């Protein structure tokens, strides 16, 4: 089969390019989410905002906090209305659109 080696090399290069593009899109979305969450998180003492972190573990980029009451602020309780800050931030980051755009650029 003629051109087989070249085809395999191009496909491997495309795979690497797509992986890097997806990682870059995830990093951008995580950074956007973190910045927006820091801007809209309810502030009473400042502890929750100060514990918001963005980190990468393997291929995953995460935004979150170790603050013990963060879940209750985000989702609310029967005595406290929800004040979401992470979910709206992630939705506004439009990760899906970023990923599609990055993959299209990597393929072409």
Secondary structure, 3 states (H helix, E strand, C coil): CCCHHHHHHHHHHHHHHHHHHHHHHHHHHHHHHHHHHHHHCCCCCCHHHHCCEEEEECCEEEEECCCCCHHHHHHCCCCCCCCCCHHHHHHHHCHHHHHHHHHHHHHC
